[in-house]
């Protein structure tokens, strides 16, 4: 389907603008999203790094604190005393005071060389709890200050980490001072305040996949990351960036190992929240693009309409002119062709008339002689007609005899038909009696059947003969009537022959005068023939000129059709041309064809 001139301007422009704005909108959205995600990741990495540094610094402070407490002589003495000694009791009181001063610790324990808790901030643990199998105790006994991996306290079921340091007496390690860090309080101070936007937060996962710290406390010590796909990826990679779905929300997370606690620190943010400004910008761009397309489309529509409307009016005028020229040229051509054909026909008719008149003149001269001879023949014809009339009377009488004989024959045939009917009835009765007689009448039944067949054949033959006789009788009656009428005709012919004899004499006299008049008419017809031949030649030339004019009018229609298809589209072109009275429009000429001058 070809487009109108207006749509050829409008549709490509709208398509290009829509395509350009769409590409620009989605490109800017994609780039902005990438930039926003990258900025968010960088910000999250900075926050994660700062939090991690803050935690490490705090843990280092805890190590310094615990290491400084070992300088107390009381602790050195208590580490070598029984749990129920006065020195152990004094050490427990001292540890309780330290716990009040430093609430980040869940408890502070003093262990002897065997790992038995001899003094504790929790009096219930003294003399009852043995931690000699713990790795942090063993490392401290070897003289190393250390922090244990974060784990769940078996007694409280809360996440903890232990800062352990050796207690020395000179160069000799006599016990271990262990400060149990309450990671729940630690998290509230260092992790819970950290926020990324409104919903982003930071949490901590143990090396074995157990969740140690999270804003949702119901998940702590219950959720295992080694049971989820994204958690296994974190535990395997230890450090990096990951996108995952948690509780129906798309998340972006950056994770890094917290080596001092042997855990992974994770900071995340909701993708929807991070990209909310980008989504708003996208919708604004789409609205602006749509407004631009509508505005430009409207402008182009009005401009193309202002251009195509005058062209359409000119095309309609051309259509009317082409219609009038075509109709006029067709009428002129038709009239010229009819005139040429009529002139040719008249010339031919005059030639035939001239020849006929010449022949008629010759025949008129011969008519006088023929009329005289016809008078003699008419006399002889009258005598012959008298003889024929007498013969016709005899023929009429003979036809009457034949008709009577046909009637008698028909009566005889009727009698034969009645006999055949009676015979058929007798044969039927005989067949009935034979059937009653049983096997004894079987032969008689066969004979009766044959008799019945013969009777039926005789009846059929009688009917056929009757039909032939009736037909013959009818023909004889018709022939008799015809002969009677012929006899009357012969009588009339004899009467008319006498009159014809008188008329032939008069015809002979008139034929001479007629011959002279025909010679004069023949000369006039010859002159008329010359004039008609000249008219026929002129009519043929007019018909040729009219055909050429009609051809030019058709070419004009073709050019107007091309113009209409350009301005109003092919469908509109056909509609306009049909409305202008054209039954069909030729196909538009190719663009490369040279149009003849009109």
matplotlib code that plots the C-alpha trace (Angstrom):
import matplotlib.pyplot as plt

x = [0.0, 1.4, 1.4, 0.0, 2.2, 1.1, 1.9, 5.3, 6.3, 4.6, 5.3, 9.1, 9.6, 7.6, 9.4, 12.9, 12.0, 10.5, 13.5, 16.0, 14.3, 13.8, 17.5, 18.5, 16.1, 17.1, 20.8, 20.7, 18.8, 21.2, 24.3, 22.7, 21.8, 25.4, 26.7, 24.3, 25.2, 28.9, 28.5, 26.5, 29.0, 31.8, 29.9, 29.1, 32.7, 33.8, 31.3, 32.2, 35.9, 35.3, 33.2, 35.7, 38.5, 36.4, 35.8, 39.4, 40.5, 38.0, 39.2, 42.7, 41.6, 40.0, 43.3, 45.2, 42.8, 42.9, 46.7, 47.0, 44.9, 47.4, 49.8, 47.7, 49.6, 46.2, 45.5, 48.9, 48.4, 44.8, 45.8, 48.0, 45.5, 42.5, 39.1, 37.9, 40.9, 40.7, 42.9, 40.5, 37.5, 39.3, 40.1, 36.5, 35.4, 38.0, 36.8, 33.2, 34.2, 36.0, 32.8, 30.8, 33.3, 33.5, 29.9, 31.0, 32.2, 29.8, 32.2, 35.9, 37.4, 40.8, 42.0, 44.8, 47.3, 44.8, 42.1, 39.9, 38.2, 39.5, 38.0, 35.2, 33.0, 30.2, 30.6, 28.7, 31.5, 34.4, 35.6, 33.1, 33.9, 37.0, 38.0, 41.3, 40.2, 39.6, 42.0, 42.3, 43.4, 46.0, 47.4, 47.5, 49.3, 51.9, 52.4, 50.2, 47.7, 44.7, 41.1, 39.0, 36.7, 33.2, 31.0, 27.8, 28.1, 26.8, 25.4, 23.7, 23.2, 24.5, 27.4, 30.7, 34.4, 37.1, 40.2, 42.7, 46.1, 48.8, 49.4, 53.1, 55.1, 58.5, 59.0, 56.7, 53.0, 51.0, 47.5, 45.2, 42.9, 40.0, 37.6, 34.3, 33.1, 29.3, 29.0, 25.3, 26.2, 29.2, 26.9, 24.5, 27.3, 29.2, 26.9, 23.3, 23.8, 25.3, 22.6, 22.7, 19.7, 16.6, 16.7, 20.4, 22.3, 25.4, 25.5, 28.1, 28.3, 30.6, 33.1, 30.9, 27.8, 26.0, 24.5, 26.1, 24.8, 21.8, 19.3, 16.6, 17.5, 15.2, 17.6, 20.7, 22.0, 19.2, 19.9, 22.7, 24.2, 25.7, 22.2, 21.5, 23.0, 24.2, 25.5, 27.7, 29.1, 30.0, 31.6, 33.6, 34.7, 35.3, 35.4, 33.6, 30.3, 27.1, 23.5, 20.9, 17.3, 16.4, 12.8, 11.5, 13.8, 16.6, 19.9, 23.3, 25.9, 29.6, 31.4, 34.8, 36.5, 36.9, 39.9, 40.2, 36.8, 37.2, 33.9, 32.6, 31.2, 28.5, 26.9, 23.9, 21.3, 17.9, 18.2, 14.8, 15.8, 19.1, 17.5, 14.4, 15.8, 16.8, 13.3, 11.9, 14.3, 13.3, 9.6, 10.3, 12.4, 9.7, 7.1, 9.3, 10.0, 6.3, 5.5, 8.2, 6.9, 3.3, 4.4, 6.7, 4.1, 1.4, 3.6, 4.5, 0.9, -0.2, 2.6, 2.0, -1.7, -1.2, 0.9, -1.2, -4.5, -3.8, -2.3, -5.4, -7.6, -5.4, -5.6, -9.4, -9.5, -7.2, -9.4, -12.4, -10.6, -9.3, -12.8, -14.2, -11.4, -11.7, -15.5, -15.4, -12.6, -14.4, -17.7, -15.9, -14.0, -17.2, -19.1, -16.3, -16.0, -19.8, -19.7, -16.8, -18.5, -21.8, -20.1, -18.4, -21.6, -23.4, -20.7, -21.0, -24.8, -24.7, -22.4, -24.7, -27.7, -26.0, -25.3, -28.9, -30.3, -28.2, -29.4, -33.0, -32.8, -31.8, -34.5, -37.1, -36.3, -36.7, -40.0, -42.0, -41.0, -41.5, -44.9, -46.1, -44.9, -46.5, -49.9, -49.6, -48.6, -51.4, -53.9, -52.4, -52.3, -56.1, -56.8, -54.5, -56.2, -59.6, -58.2, -56.6, -59.9, -61.7, -59.0, -59.3, -63.0, -62.3, -59.5, -61.9, -64.4, -61.7, -60.4, -64.0, -64.1, -60.7, -62.0, -65.1, -63.0, -60.7, -63.8, -64.9, -61.4, -61.4, -64.6, -63.1, -60.0, -62.2, -64.0, -60.5, -59.6, -62.8, -62.1, -58.6, -60.0, -62.5, -59.7, -57.5, -60.4, -60.9, -57.2, -57.2, -60.2, -58.5, -55.3, -57.4, -59.1, -55.7, -54.4, -57.3, -56.7, -53.1, -50.5, -53.2, -53.9, -50.3, -50.1, -53.4, -52.1, -49.1, -51.4, -53.7, -50.7, -49.6, -53.2, -53.3, -50.0, -51.3, -54.5, -52.4, -50.2, -53.3, -54.8, -51.5, -51.4, -55.1, -54.3, -51.3, -53.4, -56.2, -53.7, -52.4, -55.8, -56.9, -53.8, -54.4, -58.1, -57.1, -54.5, -57.1, -59.6, -57.0, -56.0, -59.6, -60.0, -56.7, -57.9, -61.2, -59.4, -57.0, -59.9, -61.3, -57.8, -57.6, -60.9, -59.7, -56.4, -58.3, -60.2, -57.0, -55.1, -57.5, -56.9, -53.2, -53.1, -54.6, -52.1, -49.1, -49.9, -50.0, -46.7, -44.9, -45.8, -44.7, -41.5, -40.1, -40.7, -39.3, -36.1, -35.5, -36.1, -33.7, -30.9, -31.3, -31.3, -28.1, -26.2, -27.4, -26.3, -22.8, -22.4, -23.6, -21.1, -18.2, -19.4, -19.9, -16.4, -14.9, -17.0, -15.8, -12.1, -12.7, -14.5, -11.6, -9.1, -11.4, -11.6, -7.8, -7.4, -10.1, -8.3, -5.1, -6.9, -8.4, -4.9, -3.5, -6.5, -5.7, -2.0, -3.3, -5.3, -2.2, -0.2, -3.0, -3.2, 0.5, 0.0, -3.0, -1.2, 1.7, -0.6, -3.4, -2.1, -3.1, -6.5, -7.4, -6.4, -8.7, -11.5, -11.1, -10.9, -13.9, -15.8, -14.8, -16.4, -13.5, -14.1, -10.5, -7.1, -4.0, -1.0, 1.3, 4.2, 7.7, 9.8, 12.4, 9.9, 10.1, 6.6, 5.5, 4.6, 0.8]
y = [0.0, 3.4, 6.3, 9.7, 12.7, 13.8, 10.4, 10.3, 13.3, 12.4, 8.8, 8.7, 11.8, 10.4, 7.0, 8.7, 10.9, 8.0, 5.8, 8.5, 9.4, 5.7, 5.0, 8.1, 7.3, 3.7, 4.5, 7.2, 4.9, 2.0, 4.3, 6.0, 2.7, 1.5, 4.7, 4.5, 0.9, 1.7, 4.7, 2.7, -0.1, 2.3, 4.0, 0.6, -0.5, 2.7, 2.1, -1.5, -0.7, 2.0, -0.4, -3.1, -0.8, 0.4, -3.2, -4.1, -1.0, -1.8, -5.4, -4.2, -2.0, -5.0, -6.9, -4.0, -3.8, -7.5, -7.6, -4.6, -6.4, -9.2, -6.9, -7.0, -9.1, -10.3, -12.1, -13.7, -15.0, -16.1, -18.1, -20.3, -20.6, -22.9, -21.7, -21.5, -19.5, -15.9, -14.8, -16.3, -14.6, -11.3, -11.8, -12.5, -9.3, -7.4, -9.0, -8.1, -4.5, -4.5, -6.0, -3.1, -0.7, -2.4, -3.7, -4.9, -8.0, -10.7, -12.1, -12.1, -15.3, -16.2, -19.7, -21.7, -23.7, -26.6, -24.5, -24.4, -21.1, -20.2, -16.6, -15.0, -12.0, -14.6, -16.3, -19.4, -20.3, -20.2, -23.7, -25.3, -24.4, -25.9, -24.4, -26.2, -27.7, -24.3, -23.3, -19.7, -21.1, -23.2, -20.3, -18.1, -20.8, -20.7, -17.0, -15.6, -12.8, -13.7, -13.3, -16.4, -16.7, -15.5, -18.4, -19.1, -19.4, -22.8, -21.5, -18.3, -19.1, -15.7, -14.8, -14.2, -13.9, -14.4, -12.2, -14.3, -13.3, -15.2, -14.3, -14.4, -14.6, -13.6, -15.6, -18.3, -18.5, -19.3, -18.8, -17.2, -14.1, -14.4, -11.6, -12.9, -10.2, -9.9, -9.6, -8.7, -5.5, -5.1, -5.3, -2.7, -0.3, -1.0, -2.7, -1.7, 2.0, 1.5, 2.2, 2.4, 4.5, 3.5, -0.2, -1.1, -2.6, -4.6, -8.1, -10.7, -14.4, -17.0, -18.9, -22.0, -20.1, -19.3, -15.8, -14.0, -10.5, -9.0, -6.2, -8.9, -10.6, -13.5, -14.7, -14.6, -18.1, -19.6, -18.7, -20.6, -19.1, -22.4, -23.6, -20.8, -20.3, -16.8, -17.7, -20.5, -18.1, -15.6, -18.3, -19.6, -16.2, -14.6, -11.2, -9.5, -8.2, -10.2, -9.6, -11.9, -12.0, -12.1, -12.2, -11.1, -8.1, -7.7, -7.0, -5.7, -6.8, -6.3, -8.7, -8.9, -11.2, -10.0, -12.1, -11.3, -12.9, -15.5, -14.3, -12.4, -8.9, -8.1, -4.8, -4.7, -2.4, -2.8, -2.5, -0.8, 1.9, 2.5, 2.8, 4.7, 8.0, 6.4, 5.0, 8.5, 9.9, 7.2, 8.0, 11.7, 11.0, 8.8, 11.5, 14.1, 11.9, 11.2, 14.9, 15.7, 13.0, 14.3, 18.0, 17.3, 15.0, 17.7, 20.3, 18.0, 17.0, 20.7, 21.5, 18.5, 19.2, 22.8, 21.5, 18.6, 20.4, 22.9, 20.1, 18.0, 20.8, 21.1, 17.4, 17.4, 20.1, 18.1, 15.1, 17.1, 18.4, 15.0, 13.6, 16.2, 15.9, 12.1, 12.2, 14.8, 13.0, 9.7, 11.2, 12.9, 9.7, 7.6, 10.1, 10.3, 6.6, 6.3, 9.0, 7.3, 3.9, 5.5, 7.3, 4.1, 2.2, 4.9, 4.8, 1.1, 1.3, 3.9, 1.8, -1.1, 1.1, 2.5, -1.1, -2.1, 0.9, 0.0, -3.5, -2.2, -0.1, -3.0, -5.1, -2.4, -2.5, -6.2, -6.0, -4.8, -7.8, -10.1, -8.6, -9.4, -12.9, -13.2, -12.3, -15.3, -17.5, -16.3, -17.4, -20.9, -21.0, -20.3, -23.4, -25.5, -24.3, -25.3, -28.9, -28.9, -27.8, -30.8, -33.1, -31.6, -32.4, -36.0, -36.1, -34.7, -37.5, -40.1, -38.7, -39.0, -42.7, -43.3, -41.6, -43.8, -46.9, -45.9, -45.6, -49.1, -50.4, -48.7, -50.5, -53.9, -53.1, -52.1, -55.5, -57.3, -55.3, -56.4, -60.0, -59.7, -58.3, -61.1, -63.7, -62.1, -62.4, -66.0, -66.7, -65.1, -67.2, -70.4, -69.5, -69.1, -72.5, -74.1, -72.7, -74.2, -77.6, -77.6, -79.8, -81.4, -77.9, -76.9, -77.6, -75.9, -72.9, -72.6, -72.8, -70.2, -67.9, -68.2, -67.5, -64.5, -63.3, -63.8, -61.8, -59.0, -58.9, -59.0, -56.1, -54.2, -54.7, -53.7, -50.5, -49.7, -50.4, -48.2, -45.4, -45.8, -45.9, -42.8, -41.0, -42.0, -41.0, -37.6, -37.1, -38.2, -35.7, -33.0, -33.9, -33.8, -30.3, -29.2, -30.6, -28.7, -25.5, -26.1, -26.4, -23.1, -21.6, -22.8, -21.2, -17.9, -18.2, -18.6, -15.4, -13.6, -14.7, -12.7, -9.6, -10.2, -10.3, -6.7, -5.5, -6.9, -4.7, -1.7, -2.8, -2.9, 0.7, 1.9, 0.0, 2.2, 5.4, 3.8, 2.9, 6.5, 7.7, 5.1, 6.3, 9.9, 8.6, 6.6, 9.8, 11.5, 8.6, 8.6, 12.3, 11.5, 8.7, 11.0, 13.4, 10.5, 9.2, 12.6, 12.7, 9.2, 10.2, 13.4, 11.3, 8.8, 11.7, 13.2, 9.7, 9.4, 12.9, 12.0, 8.8, 10.7, 13.2, 10.3, 8.7, 12.0, 12.3, 8.7, 9.7, 12.8, 10.4, 8.4, 11.4, 12.6, 9.2, 9.3, 12.7, 11.6, 8.5, 10.7, 13.2, 11.0, 7.4, 4.7, 4.0, 7.6, 8.0, 5.2, 6.6, 10.1, 8.7, 6.5, 9.5, 11.5, 9.0, 6.7, 3.0, 2.2, 3.9, 2.6, 1.7, 4.7, 5.1, 4.2, 7.1, 6.5, 6.8, 10.0, 11.5, 12.9, 16.5, 17.1]
z = [0.0, -1.0, 1.4, 0.8, 0.5, 4.0, 5.5, 3.7, 5.6, 8.9, 9.5, 8.8, 10.9, 13.8, 13.4, 13.4, 16.4, 18.3, 17.5, 18.4, 21.7, 22.6, 21.9, 23.9, 26.8, 27.1, 26.6, 29.3, 31.6, 31.0, 31.5, 34.5, 36.1, 35.6, 37.0, 40.0, 40.7, 40.5, 42.7, 45.2, 45.2, 45.7, 48.6, 50.1, 49.7, 51.6, 54.3, 54.6, 54.8, 57.4, 59.5, 59.1, 60.2, 63.1, 64.2, 63.9, 65.8, 68.6, 68.7, 69.0, 71.9, 73.5, 73.1, 74.7, 77.6, 78.3, 77.9, 80.4, 83.0, 83.2, 84.9, 88.1, 90.7, 92.0, 88.8, 88.8, 92.3, 91.7, 88.5, 90.7, 93.6, 94.0, 93.0, 96.6, 97.9, 99.1, 96.2, 93.7, 95.3, 95.3, 91.6, 90.8, 92.5, 90.5, 87.3, 88.1, 88.5, 85.1, 83.5, 84.8, 83.4, 80.0, 79.1, 75.7, 77.5, 78.4, 81.0, 82.0, 83.2, 84.8, 83.9, 85.5, 83.4, 83.3, 81.7, 84.8, 85.5, 89.0, 89.0, 86.9, 86.7, 86.8, 90.2, 88.9, 86.5, 89.0, 89.8, 87.6, 84.0, 82.2, 78.9, 78.5, 75.2, 73.5, 70.8, 72.1, 75.5, 74.0, 71.9, 75.1, 77.0, 74.3, 75.0, 72.2, 72.6, 70.3, 69.5, 68.8, 65.8, 66.4, 67.6, 69.5, 73.3, 74.3, 77.6, 76.4, 72.7, 71.8, 69.4, 71.2, 70.6, 73.2, 73.7, 75.5, 76.8, 78.8, 82.5, 83.1, 86.2, 84.9, 81.8, 82.9, 81.8, 84.9, 83.5, 80.9, 81.2, 78.8, 78.0, 76.3, 73.9, 73.6, 69.9, 70.2, 72.1, 69.8, 66.7, 68.2, 68.5, 65.3, 62.8, 63.4, 63.0, 59.6, 56.9, 53.1, 52.1, 54.0, 53.8, 53.3, 56.3, 57.3, 58.8, 59.7, 58.8, 60.4, 58.3, 58.6, 57.2, 60.5, 60.6, 63.6, 63.3, 61.5, 62.0, 62.1, 65.4, 64.7, 62.0, 64.2, 65.1, 62.9, 59.3, 57.6, 54.5, 53.4, 52.7, 50.1, 46.6, 47.2, 50.6, 49.3, 46.7, 49.4, 51.6, 48.6, 47.3, 50.8, 49.1, 46.2, 45.0, 44.4, 43.3, 45.0, 46.1, 49.8, 51.1, 47.7, 47.3, 44.8, 46.7, 45.8, 48.4, 48.9, 51.3, 52.8, 55.3, 59.0, 59.7, 63.4, 64.0, 61.2, 59.6, 56.6, 56.9, 54.3, 53.4, 51.1, 49.6, 47.8, 44.1, 43.9, 46.3, 44.6, 41.2, 42.3, 41.1, 37.8, 37.3, 37.9, 35.3, 32.9, 33.1, 32.8, 29.7, 28.2, 28.9, 27.3, 24.3, 23.9, 24.1, 21.5, 19.1, 19.5, 19.1, 16.0, 14.5, 14.9, 13.3, 10.4, 10.0, 9.8, 7.3, 5.1, 5.2, 4.1, 1.2, 0.1, 0.3, -2.5, -4.6, -4.0, -5.2, -8.3, -8.8, -8.6, -11.3, -13.5, -12.9, -14.1, -17.1, -18.0, -17.6, -19.9, -22.5, -22.5, -22.8, -25.6, -27.5, -27.1, -28.5, -31.4, -32.2, -32.1, -34.2, -36.7, -36.9, -37.4, -40.1, -41.9, -41.7, -42.9, -45.8, -46.8, -46.6, -48.6, -51.3, -51.5, -51.6, -54.4, -56.5, -56.1, -56.8, -60.0, -61.2, -60.3, -62.2, -65.3, -65.1, -64.5, -67.7, -69.7, -68.2, -68.9, -72.6, -72.6, -70.7, -73.7, -75.8, -72.9, -72.2, -75.8, -75.6, -72.1, -73.7, -76.0, -73.2, -71.0, -73.7, -73.8, -70.0, -69.9, -72.0, -69.8, -66.7, -68.0, -68.5, -65.1, -63.5, -65.0, -63.7, -60.2, -60.1, -60.9, -58.3, -55.6, -56.3, -56.1, -52.7, -51.3, -52.3, -50.6, -47.4, -47.2, -47.7, -44.8, -42.6, -43.4, -42.7, -39.3, -38.4, -39.2, -37.1, -34.2, -34.5, -34.4, -31.3, -29.5, -30.4, -29.0, -25.8, -25.4, -26.2, -23.5, -21.0, -21.9, -21.5, -18.1, -17.0, -18.4, -16.4, -13.3, -13.8, -14.6, -11.3, -9.5, -11.1, -9.7, -11.4, -13.7, -15.2, -15.6, -19.3, -19.9, -18.0, -20.4, -23.4, -21.8, -21.2, -24.8, -26.0, -23.8, -25.3, -28.8, -27.9, -26.5, -29.6, -31.8, -29.8, -30.1, -33.9, -34.1, -32.2, -34.5, -37.6, -36.2, -35.7, -39.2, -40.8, -38.7, -39.8, -43.5, -43.3, -41.9, -44.6, -47.3, -45.9, -45.9, -49.5, -50.5, -49.1, -50.7, -54.1, -53.7, -52.9, -55.8, -58.2, -57.0, -57.4, -61.0, -61.7, -60.3, -62.2, -65.4, -64.7, -63.7, -66.8, -69.0, -66.9, -66.9, -70.7, -70.8, -68.1, -69.9, -72.9, -70.7, -69.0, -72.4, -73.1, -69.6, -69.8, -72.5, -70.6, -67.4, -69.2, -70.2, -66.6, -65.2, -67.5, -66.0, -62.4, -63.1, -64.1, -60.9, -58.7, -60.2, -59.2, -55.6, -55.3, -56.0, -53.2, -50.7, -51.4, -50.6, -47.3, -46.3, -46.7, -44.6, -41.9, -41.7, -41.2, -38.5, -36.8, -36.8, -35.2, -32.6, -31.7, -31.2, -29.0, -27.0, -26.6, -25.3, -22.9, -21.6, -21.1, -19.2, -17.0, -16.3, -15.3, -13.1, -11.6, -10.7, -9.1, -7.2, -5.9, -4.7, -3.0, -1.6, -1.7, -4.0, -2.3, -2.3, -5.9, -7.0, -4.9, -6.5, -10.0, -9.5, -8.1, -11.1, -13.4, -14.4, -14.4, -14.1, -13.8, -15.6, -13.5, -12.7, -15.1, -13.9, -12.6, -15.3, -18.2, -20.2, -20.3, -23.7, -23.9, -23.8]

ax = plt.figure().add_subplot(projection="3d")
ax.plot(x, y, z, "-o")
ax.set_aspect("equal")
plt.show()
